[in-house]
Amino acid sequence: MKQYLDLCQRIVDEGVWVDNARTGKRCLTVINADLSYDVGAGEFPLVTTR
């Protein structure tokens, strides 16, 4: 969960607005955003915050 929240904060702090020509919407994006979980150790990426 901390990885996800850290990524959300990174998007807000460092993200760049990109226009999507197909949808006409703007998206706040970052490049190379990876989250990794060790499912063998019982971790499961379930987002529980709103």
C-alpha positions in Angstrom: 0.0 0.0 0.0 2.9 2.4 0.8 4.3 1.9 -2.7 0.9 2.9 -4.2 0.5 6.0 -2.0 4.1 7.0 -2.7 3.4 6.7 -6.5 0.3 8.9 -6.1 2.3 11.5 -4.4 5.1 11.3 -7.0 2.5 11.8 -9.8 1.1 14.9 -8.0 4.6 16.3 -7.3 6.5 15.4 -10.5 3.8 14.6 -13.0 3.5 16.2 -16.5 0.2 17.0 -18.1 -0.2 15.2 -21.4 -3.1 15.7 -23.9 -4.8 12.6 -25.2 -5.8 13.3 -28.8 -8.2 10.4 -29.0 -10.3 11.2 -25.9 -9.6 15.0 -25.7 -8.7 14.6 -22.0 -5.5 15.7 -20.2 -3.7 13.2 -18.0 -1.1 13.8 -15.3 1.6 11.2 -15.9 5.0 10.0 -14.9 7.4 7.7 -16.8 8.7 4.4 -15.4 6.2 3.9 -12.6 6.7 0.4 -11.3 5.1 -1.4 -8.3 6.4 -4.7 -7.2 4.9 -7.2 -4.7 6.2 -10.6 -3.5 3.1 -12.7 -3.8 5.2 -15.7 -2.7 5.6 -14.0 0.7 1.8 -13.5 1.0 1.7 -9.9 -0.3 -1.3 -8.9 -2.4 -1.7 -5.5 -4.0 -5.2 -4.6 -2.7 -5.9 -0.8 -2.5 -7.9 0.0 0.6 -7.8 3.8 0.6 -10.3 6.1 -0.9 
